[in-house]
Amino acid sequence: MTMRFDPRSPSIVVDVDLVGPLRKVSAKLLLDTGASGTMIRSHYLTAVGYHITADTPRRPFRSATGGGRAAMVTVAALVALDRVKTNYPVFVYDPPPTVIIDGLLGLDFFRGFILTLDFARGAISLSLLKRWWQFWR
């Protein structure tokens, strides 16, 4: 699957579907390969049926601008660029009100895939990683 983006834009925003025990919602996540994990605003996680409390486990994360510890929830599925990750851990992310994105699509989502960012054409694609024996056919 190939998605178009504006190569002159300062960032790449990806449409995602977040699936929880109650429903599915759509969100817009900033593609951030500098973030160690995927981060989503808490109200999206609540909307699909997860309860975030003070007892929700917290894990360390890293981003291009720093790091810290944040609550982590394992969602039923996250769908982005026609790829599905099930039982997928995401960080609870509540940025300042001036930040207009719904979260970050982090490096962890792309593991096991080939991520191609074609700035000449303004296209992003995520394809399956071929194993060495597939090249011999």
N, C-alpha and C positions, 0 to 999 in steps of 0.2 A: 504494500500500500504506500502510495506517495501522497503527502500532504503539501500544499503550497503555503509559502510564507513570504512576507515582504523582506527581501534581503537588506533593505535600507533601514529597517526597524532596529531599535536598540536591543530587542529581545525577541525570542520565539515563544509563542503561546500555543499550547497543544490542548485540544478538546479531549476530555476524559469522561468516562462514566465510572462512577463509584457505586458498587453494589454492596448492600448490607442486608441484615436479616429482615428489614421491613420494606425496603424499596430501593430503587436505583435513582441517582441524581446525576446531572451533568455539571461539570465544572471546567474552568480554564486554568491550567497549570503552566507556569513558566518552566521551560526546559532549562535545567541547571545541572550540568555535568560536574559542577564544583560542589554540589550538595551530596553528601554520602547517602542520604535516604530521601524518600519521597515525603513531602509534608503537605498536609491539607488542613484548611480552617476547621475549627472544632464544630461550627454549626452545620457543616456538611456531614460530618461524622454522626452528629446527633440526629440529623434529618433522616439518615438511612437506618438508624436504629441502635447506635452504639452509645453507651453511657460513659462519659469521661468524669472521673472523680479524683479527689486528692490521692486515692489509693491506686489509681491507674499506674502501672509500671512506667518508670522513666528510664530512658536510654541515652547514651551520648550520641551527638550528631556533629557533623562538620559541614560547613558551607564555605563558599568562596569568601565570605565576609567574616568568618569566625566559627564559633561552635558553642556547644552547651549541652544541656540535658533537656529532654522534652518527653512528655507522655507518648506512649506508643500503643497503637491499637492494630490488631490484625483484622483486616477487612475481608469479606467473602471474595471480592474480586475488584480489580482495577483494570479498565480497558482503555488503551491509548494506542493510536497509530495501528489499529486493527490487531493488536496483540493483547492477550489476556494474562494477567498474573492472578492466581487464586491463592487464598490464605496468605494475603500479602500484608506485611507489616508497614504501617505508615506512621509518621510522627504527627502529633497534633500541633498545628501551626496557627498562631493568632498574631499576625503582624499588626503594626499600627494602622489606624483607620485610613490613613492616606494611601496605603498600599492597596491597589485595586485588583490584584490577582488573587485567585482562590487557593494558591499553594505552589509548591515546586515539584516538578517531575525530576527526581534525582537520579544519580548515577546507577543506583541499585536496579532501577527498572530496565536498564539497557543491557545488563549482564546477560550473556548468552545469545545476544543478537548482534547484527552489524548495523550500526547507526551511520547513516550517510546524510551529511548536511551539504547540500549543493547550493552555494550562495550565488553562483552564476545563473542558475535557473530558478532560484527561490523555491527549492524543493527539499523536503525531509522524508526519508524512508527508513524503515526498520525491517530488516530481513533476517531470516533464520541463518544461523551460523552453520555452514556446511562442515561436515567431518572429513578428515583427510581421505577416507576411502571413497567418498562421493566424487572426488575429482578424478578418479581412475576409470570412471565409466565412460 
